[in-house]
Amino acid sequence: MGRVTVALIVSLCTIPISLMVNRIVPEPYMDEVFHVPQAQQYCRGDFRTWDPMITTPPALYYLSLVHIAPFFPGMWYLKVVSSFSELCSAATLRSINCVLAVICGVLVYEILTQLRPSLDERKATLQAVVLSLFPLHWFFTFLYYTDVASLTMVLAMYLACLKRRYRFSALLGAFSIFLRQTNVVWVLLVACTGAINLAFSQNSKDNKQLDNGTSANKFDGLADNKSFPMGPNLRKRNLASCSSASSHPMSKASMSQSNQSSGLIDEVQTIILRLWLSKWEVFMSFSPFLLVVVAFVSFVCWNGSIVLGAKEAHAVSPHFAQMMYFALFSVLAMAPFHTSFSQMAFVCQSFWKNKRLALLQVLIAFTAGFFSVHFFSIAHPYLLADNRHYTFYIWRKVIRAHWLMKYLLLPLYVYSWFSIFNILGKAQKKIWILAFFLACAGVLIPAPLVEFRYYTIPFFFLVLHTPASDGRSWLLIGLLYIVVNVFTMTMFLFRPFRWSHEPGTQRFIW
């Protein structure tokens, strides 16, 4: 019932706005001027013509053909259209994202129930609906961009992996890369998550065997420690604490004590040991992911770049400041959980328990943050010149308001990451938190352009793994998202402006 409710609410939130956007902005806008004509070429059966300004693969255009094709026979029979290409208007092409947004909401609900089986259906429904209203995701639902399709396919890949359908998950991962190349990083994260889950589920099975053996030992003395082979430096108590995990141990709050007591190195040793003992099962399960990654690396070597077109404007750059921006953006987007007095007190209390280690961590964080914003903060020409994006004004009015401003923001960046790690640490394994951090770095650091929509997928992974179920806080976040969505859509539809140097109507966009 929950997934039906999510689908219904998301549909009611998207269809009316979609009709309004298509009525007021019927012509392609911004990046749509590249995507819509390219999709229309495919609608005409021309699969060889390619716009050199398009950076992403053509999966969205093929999805659009599949989306539109079922409507053609009826429309042709009623003589509404005389050819398939006539169906491929900007409004029709945009409509695929409305369908995908509904699917995405259902996927979020399913993932939440997989990660947290004890989560109440109402709370899961509320969280799925609120995430469907996430401003970056919601806004681009109404334009013909790749963002919604990319997120939907990545979430579908993750759900399949959680259900241990690894080959199907890898197939979905391959298709997600054909939507957006950077999704290869999320393929790796999903594979790592699946491997970690598999390792600890093996521990759980062996723990049951050990319990049975211990009971039998009372009678025939057959119990021994062979069910837990150990390396020379692996402590037995550590392995035993990990062995109580379920098939999805990382996602349960009950693992928080284990997360606090066991170190990262111990977790790595445990995982390597368990995966080695079932190496053939691991190979058969995760080799499809390896094939996808190898195929992608081969493509990059052959193409000379990760992008297809406009390679000069999208050259890989060491943009470490992106990690600072993402952390602060994520904390603000989940403000009721990260900026509450209790959360701030909890972060301070965690520092107080080990003052020396905390001081070292804070020192390292501030040093890394300083080097990131001082040496690796990139002002892309698009960011400086295009006043249609909100990042243009944030950059000028906030980050560049004064030369000291980017340094004054450092405490906020550092607190944001510590708060994120702190909340994740209540439910996740340290190894997963590290993998997530590296995945964020792999996606964001090479991107020279600051665009908030690049944060959508990492933000969804972050929220899905955050053990936050307080209904009032989620309602507050939903209200916050609605206010932001009303503002951004009002600015987009009803506050157009013109450039003196270029014809046409311009509109504000994320």
Secondary structure, 3 states (H helix, E strand, C coil): CHHHHHHHHHHHHHHHHHHHHHHHCCCCCCCHHHHHHHHHHHHCCCCCCCCCCCCCCCHHHHHHHHHHHHHHHHHHHCCCCCCHHHHCCHHHHHHHHHHHHHHHHHHHHHHHHHHCCCCCHHHHHHHHHHHHCCHHHHHHHHCCCCHHHHHHHHHHHHHHHHCCCHHHHHHHHHHHHHHCCCHHHHHHHHHHHHHHHHHHHHHHHHHHHHHHHHHHHHHHCCCCCCCCCCCCCCCHHHHHHHCCCCCCHHHCHHHHHHHHHCCHHHHHHHHHHHHHHCHHHHHHHHHHHHHHHHHHHHHHHHHCCCCCCCCCCCCCCCCCHHHHHHHHHHHHHCHHHHCCHHHHHHHHHHHHHCHHHHHHHHHHHHHHHHHHHHHCCCCCHHHHHCCCEHHHHHHHHHHCCCCCHHHHCHHHHHHHHHHHHHHHHCCCCHHHHHHHHHHHHHHHCCCCCCCHHHHHHHHHHHHHCCCCCCHHHHHHHHHHHHHHHHHHHHHHHHCCEECCCCCCEECCEC
